[in-house]
């Protein structure tokens, strides 16, 4: 079994949080999608396709498809997500997460640094350290 095959499957989030850096304990800057009643489902296919769906109470389910790739760049296991809505992504536009797997639990996180400098609507200057993502999934 290849490393990619270990991650193939349907995963349900048991943790889906993001917060602004460098203030992780400021309530207005922290969101926990599951505590807000949401669900996150990630499907990783053997062929390299993925889809992630997010459902929040009272809202239509949002689905984002694309391609995923596992690798050990920079000495740590990572999964890159090539979002299909970005036809020709440049560096920095590809969401990349450090990944760990323990049995049927997979953790994805962006490292808590400027690894993924995304703006989640907080209107920070470009390339600022503005968001940290942390997910934990259980295989369905």
N, C-alpha and C positions, 0 to 999 in steps of 0.2 A: 504494500500500500504506500503510495506517495504521500508527501506532506499535504499537498492540496486535497487529496481524498479524505484526510482526517477532518477537514473543515466543511466538506460537502454536506448539505442537509438544510432543514428548515429550523430556524432558531427564533425563539420568543424572548424578548428582552425582559429581564428581571431588574434591570437598572438602566436608566436612560437619562443622564444628567449633563447639563452644561452650565458653565459659569464664566464670568468675566475674570480675567487675570488683571492685576494681582490680588483681587479682593474676593477670595472664594467664599467668605462667610457673610457677605452682604446679601440679605434676603432678596432684594429687588434685582440683583444681578445673577441669581441662581434659579435654574428651572429644573424640575424633576418631572419629566413627562408622565411617568407612571403614577406618581402621587397626584397628578392633575387628572387622573382617570384615563390616560392614553394607553395605547398598545403599540408596540413596535415589533414587526416580524421581518426577519432577514432570511432570504432564501439564497443559498450558494449552490450553484449547479456544477456538476463535473465538467461540463463543456466550457466553463469560465464565465457564464452569464450569472448575474445576480439581480435580485429585486429586493427593495426594502419598502415596506408599507408602514405608514404612521397614521393611526386613527386617534383623534382627540374628540372628546364629548361634544356633540352638536355640530361636528364638522365632517365634511366628506373625506374619505380615506385618501391620503396622498401616496402615490406609488412612484418610486424612482428606479428605473432599470439601468443596467450597464454591464460592464465586464469587471471581473475581479482577478487579482493576481497576488499570490503569496510569494514572499521572498525574505531573505535574511540580510537585507542591506543595512549598513552601519552596525553590523554585528548583533542586531536584534530582529526577531521575527516580526514581519509586517504584512499587512494586507493593504493593497492599493485598490481603490474603487474608481474605475474609469466611467464617469457618469455619461450616459448616452445623450443627455441634453447639451453637453459641451462637445461639439463635433471634432475639434482638433485641440485638445487641452494642452496647455503649457505647464511648465513646472509651477507648482503652487496651486493649480486649479484641480489637482487630483487629490481627493481626500485619501489620506494614508493614515493607518492606525497601527500602533504596536499591538501585537496579539499574543494571547496565551490560551492554552487549552488544557483543561484538567477534567478528564472524563467527558461528561456531557455539558460542561460549562465552558463557555468561551468569553474572554474578556477582550474588549477593544478600547484603547485609549490613545489620545494623541500625544502623550508624554508630558503634558503640563508645561510646555515650553513654547517656543515660537515654531515648533514643528508644523503646526497647521494654523496660520494666522488668519482665521476667518472673522468676519464681522456679522454678528447675529442681531443686527438692528440697533447696536449701541452707538453707531456713528463715530467710531474711533478713526484716527488717521490711518491711511493705508499702511500695511505691513506692521502694524502695532501688534503686540501680544494681547489679544483681546478675547480669545475664547478657548476653553478647555472642554473636551468631550470625554465622557466615560460611559461605556456600555458594558453590561454583562448579559449574556444570553444563555438560555438552556435549550438543548436540542429537543425538538418536538417529536 
